Amino acid sequence: MRLWLIPVSYVGISSICAFVLPRLENASGSMLFHTLGIFIATFIYSIWALAWIDRGGAGARSPMFSVMVVGLLVILSMILFAAWLNG
């Protein structure tokens, strides 16, 4: 295990929290709920798509439609998160 990864991760996460948490304390309204909803939908759909791959043991690949939907949800989630942070 690389021990330098632990302090680097801690500094990165703490700096992100210092930037996001003050906005989260004062946040209310539909923009926050839409952003969190798209993020949660992206996470759940990604886990579902991963679980669906090769469930029968036939060595099947991931369907291109699922990959495209996950990609679009990730892009939409990043756009909404950036818009929410900018106000």
N, C-alpha and C positions, 0 to 999 in steps of 0.2 A: 504494500500500500504506500502510496506517495503521501508523505506527511505534510508537504507544502500545500496540498490541496485544501486541507481543513482551514487554515487561517485565511487563505485567499477567498474561499467560499464564504467564510464568516464576514470578512470585510465587504465583499460584494453584496451579500444579502442585507447587511446592516445599512449600507449606503442606500440601497433601493428602498428599504423600509423607512429610512429617514426622509426620503422624498415623497413616498406614496402615503404614509400614514396620516400626515396632517390633512391631506385632501380627503382621505377616507373618513376622518372624524367629522368633517363638515359636509360630507356628501349626503345628498338626498335627491330624490326625483327619479325620473324614468331612465336617464342616461346611465346611471350606475346599475340599475336592474337589468337593462338591456345588455350592457357590457358583461356583467356577470353571467347572464343567461346564455349568451353566445359562447362564453368561455366554458361554461359547464357542459353545454351541448357539444362543443368540440371535443372535450375530454371524454364524455360518455360515448359519443359516436366513434371516436378513435379506438377506444377499448373494445367496443362491440365489433368493429371491423377487424381488429386483430384476433379476436376470439373466433370469428367466423371463418378465418383462413384455415384451410386444411383440417376442417373438423371431422371429415370422414376418413382421413389418412390416405387420401388419393394423391397427395403431393401437388395439390392445386395452388395456383398463384392467387395473389390478391386481385379482386376485380378492379378494372381501371376506373369504373364509376365511383367506387368507394374511395379510391385514392384521390380522385378529383374532388369529391365532396369534402374529404378531410382537408385537402389543400385550400379549398375555398373558405372553409370554416376557420382555418388558422389565419388566413389573410384577413378575413373579416374581423376576427377577434383582435388581431393586432391593430387594425385601423380604428376600431371602436375604443380600444384601450388608450391609444394615442390621442384620440379626440376627447376622451374623458379626462385625461391628464392635462390637456391644454385648456380645458375649461369649457 
